[in-house]
Amino acid sequence: MSPRDDHKTESEGDVLVRQKTQRPRKWRVLMHNDDFTTMDFVIEVLERFFKKNRSEATQLMLEVHQKGLAEVAQLSRDLAETKIAEVDAYCKLHRQPLQLSAEPT
């Protein structure tokens, strides 16, 4: 079996059964606009927690500001929940009300 093959094979009597390993479902991490969090803080969060460069972070910040919502990442459920918890703790530390949420793709 090649390293790229994500199928398992099992022998059941005279029948060969191939089971496909499913990749975990991705979750969209969404950032929500509010009237209090500064644009600079939003950019900082995007750079620090989502590894966006300054240009990407600025574009996402503007999308959040103008549309009220923007997708900032697609991650596994566990990683999405972890990132949201990290950002939430960071926002509380800096007294910023920035909110993130996650939804399945």
N, C-alpha and C positions, 0 to 999 in steps of 0.2 A: 504494500500500500504506500503510495507516495505521501510525503509530508503535507501536501496541499489537499489531499483527499479527506473530506470531513465525513465520510461514510464508514460505518462499522459493518462487518459481515459476521454472521453467526450461522452455524450449521444446525438445522433442526431436522433430524432424520435425514431424508434424502433431499430436503428443500434448503436452498441457500437463501437466507433472508438478509436484506441489506437495510440497516437502520441509518437514517440521516440524523446527524447531530444538528440541532437547531441553534442558531446564534441567538444570544439574548436580545430581546426587543429593545430598541432605542427609545429614549425619552427626551423630549424637547425641554430644555431649561429656558424659561421665559422670564424676562425682566419687565417689571411694571413701572409705569410713570407715576410720580407723585409731585406735589407742589412744594416739597421741602428739601429733598436731597439735591445737593449741588451737582452740576454737570461734571465738575472736576472730580468729585467723589465717585460718580458713576464710571468715569474713564479709569480711575484708579482701580476700582473693583474688577473691571473687565481685564485690565492688564495683569493684575496680581493673581486673580483666581481662575481666569479663563485663558490666560496666556495670549491675549490679543496684543498686537502692536499698536502704537499710538493712533495710526490712521484707521485701523479696524475698530478700535475702541471708540474713537470719535464718531465714526459712521453709525455704529450701533447705538451710542448715546443719543444721537440725533433722531434715529428711528424710534427709540423709546419715547423721546420727548414729543415728537410730532405725531406718532401713531398711537401712543399710549401703551405699547407693548412691542417687544422684539424677542426673537429667538436668539439666545446667545451661545447655545451649545446643544449637541445631541450626544447623549451619554447613556450608559447602562443605567438602570433604575437605581442601583446602589450608589453609583458614582454621582448621579444627579442629586440624590438626597443628601449625600455627603457634602457636595459643593454648596448646596443651598444652606445647609446647617453652618458651614464655615463662613459663608457670606453673612448670614444672619447674625452670628456671633460678632463678626467684625463690624457690622453696622451698629449693633447695640453698643459696642465699645466706643464707637465714634458718634453715638447719638444721632444716627441717620435712619430714617424710616424706610429705606429702600426695600422692596419686596421682590422675591423671586418665587416661581412656582415651576412644577414639572407636570408634563402630560405625555402619555404614550404617543408615539408617531403613528 
